[in-house]
């Protein structure tokens, strides 16, 4: 996801019409937020607390 990308808030956690469960198991989705690699962010001296 990049700045300016559209998004949708699902009302139910198990709403298969809203979320794409095929992508939910991709580990990379949990390492990158808004095109920021979390490991490089922390290695660059930024606070881990700023990610969460």
Protein Blocks (a to p, Z undefined) as FASTA:
>chain_A
ZZhiacdddfbfklmklpcfklmmgmklmmcgghiafklmmmnopafklmZZ
